[in-house]
Amino acid sequence: MAGTLQADWWSTNLIPCEKSFWNSKKNDLKNRGLDRHGADVDERNMQRLLEDLGYEVVKHTNLTGQQMDKAVLDFSKHSKLKDTDSVFVVIMSHGKSGSILGVNWNKTQTAEKEDVFPIDNIYKHLNSANCRALIDKPKIIIIQACRGEEPGNVDLSSVGGSLSSDGASGSHFVHLEKDFGALLSSTPHTKSYRDNVKGSLLIQFFVGIVKTHACEKELDKLFTMIMGCFEGLTQYDEKQMPVKHRWSMTKPFYLFPGI
């Protein structure tokens, strides 16, 4: 997909959060208890954004499926996780339904020997059982990859017609999977698109929206705004719609840039 995105309505620099807004939200929360042209642009933009937000970025490039799995597993054991209050996992690659394609993937591989990384493994490695350092901490997952080969558009002219528990309050049980928030670049079985010069649509919109609105809006609303950007893309016949995936956050998550 090629073309020009009209992005004059968002900031090219990260707008800092005002101290008064951060304090008001803090009090509120307390009261509530393969070769991919343009991929290098995505990588630079995401790294710059995350560093501006105060995150330490650990990068891996050109990995096999097995190496991706090991990278996430190693990350789940990172010594600094106990001191962080949230993490981002960003994966940009080719993909198919349920999996990210490794650098050695090809169409001739059998299902048993495919070079892929199952998306489900991200949740498995970072859940409460396997990564205690991230219990009750936001884990944001951004995946820019196709989820299949089907187009995301349709020509309408061609289409016919509550449980309770008696357990003790001092229980040490925790939710196996909680405080995840993922944004996948397309709906199941459909393609994701990328500009060869400016990078993928998802990363362009993600960086622009976060830079402009993270100073006042929580992540869930930021994701909704990003999805809205795709709804307004009228200059393309191709269609793509990102989706929130396995959202399990129990509290609003603000990035508070500049604090």
Residue pairs with C-beta under 8 A, 6 or more apart in sequence:
1 193
1 194
1 195
1 201
1 236
1 238
2 195
2 196
2 197
3 195
3 235
3 236
4 235
5 195
5 198
5 201
5 204
7 204
7 208
10 208
10 209
10 211
10 212
10 213
11 208
11 211
11 212
12 211
13 211
14 49
14 52
14 53
14 210
14 211
14 214
14 257
14 258
15 211
15 212
15 213
15 214
15 215
15 257
15 258
16 215
16 257
16 258
16 259
17 214
17 215
17 216
17 254
17 255
17 256
17 257
17 258
17 259
18 215
19 259
21 215
21 216
22 254
22 256
22 259
25 252
25 254
25 256
29 251
29 252
32 251
34 93
34 94
34 101
34 103
34 105
36 92
36 93
36 94
36 194
37 194
37 196
38 194
38 195
38 196
38 197
38 198
38 199
38 200
39 92
39 194
39 199
39 200
40 199
41 197
41 198
41 199
41 203
42 92
42 144
42 194
42 199
42 200
42 203
43 59
43 61
43 92
45 199
45 203
45 204
45 207
46 90
46 92
46 142
46 203
46 206
46 207
47 57
47 59
48 207
49 206
49 207
49 210
49 211
50 57
50 88
50 90
51 57
52 211
52 257
53 210
53 214
53 255
53 257
54 257
55 87
55 88
56 80
58 75
58 78
60 67
60 68
60 71
62 103
63 71
63 102
63 103
64 102
64 103
64 104
64 115
65 99
65 100
65 101
65 102
65 105
65 114
65 115
65 116
65 117
66 102
66 115
66 117
67 102
68 91
68 100
68 102
68 117
69 117
69 121
69 125
72 89
72 121
72 122
72 125
72 126
73 125
75 81
75 89
75 125
75 126
76 125
76 126
76 130
76 131
76 134
77 131
78 133
81 87
81 131
81 133
81 134
82 133
84 137
85 137
85 138
86 137
86 138
86 139
86 140
86 253
87 126
87 134
87 137
87 138
87 139
87 140
88 140
88 141
88 142
89 122
89 126
89 139
89 140
89 141
89 142
90 141
90 142
90 143
90 144
91 100
91 122
91 141
91 142
91 143
91 144
91 145
92 143
92 144
92 145
92 200
92 203
93 100
93 101
93 144
93 145
94 100
94 101
94 105
94 145
94 146
95 101
95 143
95 145
95 146
95 147
95 192
96 116
96 146
96 147
96 148
96 149
97 147
97 148
97 188
97 189
98 118
98 119
98 120
98 147
99 114
99 116
99 117
99 118
99 119
100 116
100 117
100 119
100 143
100 145
101 115
101 116
101 145
102 115
102 116
102 117
103 115
104 115
105 114
105 115
105 116
106 115
109 115
119 143
122 141
123 177
123 180
123 246
124 130
125 131
126 134
126 139
126 180
127 176
127 177
128 135
128 174
128 175
128 176
128 177
128 178
129 176
134 179
135 174
135 178
136 178
136 179
137 179
138 179
138 181
138 219
138 249
138 253
139 179
139 180
139 181
140 181
140 182
140 219
140 253
141 180
141 181
141 182
141 183
141 245
142 182
142 183
142 202
142 206
143 182
143 183
143 184
143 185
144 185
144 192
144 194
144 200
144 202
144 203
145 184
145 185
145 192
146 185
146 186
146 190
146 191
146 192
147 184
147 185
147 186
147 187
147 188
147 189
147 190
147 192
148 188
148 189
148 190
148 191
149 189
149 191
150 189
150 190
150 191
151 190
151 191
151 238
151 239
152 186
152 187
152 190
152 191
152 238
152 239
152 240
152 241
153 237
153 238
153 239
167 173
175 248
177 246
177 248
178 248
178 249
178 250
179 248
179 249
179 250
180 246
180 247
180 248
180 249
181 219
181 220
181 223
181 244
181 247
181 248
181 249
181 253
182 244
182 245
182 246
182 247
183 202
183 206
183 223
183 226
183 242
183 243
183 244
183 245
184 242
184 243
184 245
185 192
185 200
185 201
185 202
185 240
185 242
186 192
186 240
186 241
186 242
186 243
187 241
187 243
190 240
190 241
191 238
191 240
192 200
192 201
192 202
192 240
193 200
193 201
193 236
193 238
193 240
194 200
194 201
195 201
195 204
198 204
201 230
201 233
201 240
202 226
202 240
202 242
205 226
205 229
205 230
206 226
209 222
209 225
209 226
209 229
210 222
210 255
213 221
213 222
213 225
214 222
214 254
214 255
214 256
214 257
215 256
215 257
215 258
217 225
217 254
218 252
218 253
218 254
219 249
219 252
219 253
219 254
219 255
220 244
220 247
220 249
220 252
220 253
223 242
223 244
226 242
227 241
227 242
227 243
227 244
230 239
230 240
230 241
230 242
231 241
233 239
